[in-house]
Amino acid sequence: GSCWHQCCPGRNNGCWAPGARRARCYCDSYCERTGDCCEDYHAACRHAAVGCVVGPWGPWSGCSSPCGVGSKARSRQVTVPPRHGGEPCPDLKQRRGCHGEHPTCGTAK
C-alpha cells in the first residue's frame, strides 16, 4: 500500500490504503505504535513530522491549604505544537502534595 498524498496526524482509522492480500495498511501516525503502517509511510509522511516542544516548568504554586495537607501545582507551555504526526506533547501540568505551615496555624488550635 502507498501513503502518497495521504498522511494523517494522530489516530485516524479513515487514513488507510489497500495493502497486501486485501489487508489495510495505515498512514496515520498511530500506525507506528500498532505496526500496521504502509510500506512507504516513513518516506511519504515522516519527513514533514514535527514533534511537540515544551518550555521549562514554571514555579510551584503556594500550598492550597494554609494549615495541614494540601497540594501545589506547576505548569509549562507548548512552544511548538506537534504537526504531521510528530510526537505528541508530554504533560503540561504537575501536582504534588504539601503541608501548609502558615504562622497562624499553631495559634488556630
Number of C-alpha atoms within 10 A of each C-alpha: 19 18 24 14 9 15 21 21 19 18 14 15 12 10 18 22 19 14 16 11 6 9 10 16 22 30 36 26 25 18 20 14 8 9 10 18 24 24 16 14 24 16 11 17 22 16 11 14 16 16 16 17 15 16 12 11 13 12 11 14 12 14 20 16 15 16 17 13 13 15 16 17 17 15 16 15 16 14 11 13 15 18 16 18 22 19 17 15 15 10 10 14 12 12 12 11 12 18 15 17 14 12 10 10 12 9 6 7 5
